């Protein structure tokens, strides 16, 4: 009786350990896969950097002609060393297009997603005084899209910084009149 009970307890413990090992293995696989992949949806673009240097750029799903133009623009950005690293070989950068599941090196590569939609900017209306002392209300607005995600990442990094830059430009233009 007691031997049967002991062997039953040992079997239960072995089953519990096996179950725990399987659960941990599944969690480890999910963790590793989540660090090796990134998803670019139809409303996004991505720049993947390895040790702060760009290695992959994923643009929106453009036509062949537009994609060729964007590709050339990205390569010019790299050649002009606008990415802050003159030792990057333009041939080493992969430029891809369209949404999908992409792979990267875990813990070394970092994927940054940027919007691939029409963005809106609407400045606060401002009053400017013309040379003949007349007052004029100016209300600026713009609609814009990120064409070159690498240049966008290097120059403004995020939408808030882009809006701040547009605000400064708008203020400068309005005050120059």
ABEGO torsion letter per residue (X at the ends): XAAAAAAAAAAAAAAAAAAAAAAAAAAAAAAAAAAABBBBBAABBBBBBBGGBBABBBBBBBBAAAAAAAAAAAAAAAAAGAAGBAABBAAABBBBBEBEBBBBBBGABBBBBBBBBBBBBBBBBBBBBBAAGBBBBBBBBBBBBBABAAAAAAAAGBAAAAAAAAAAAAAAAAAAX
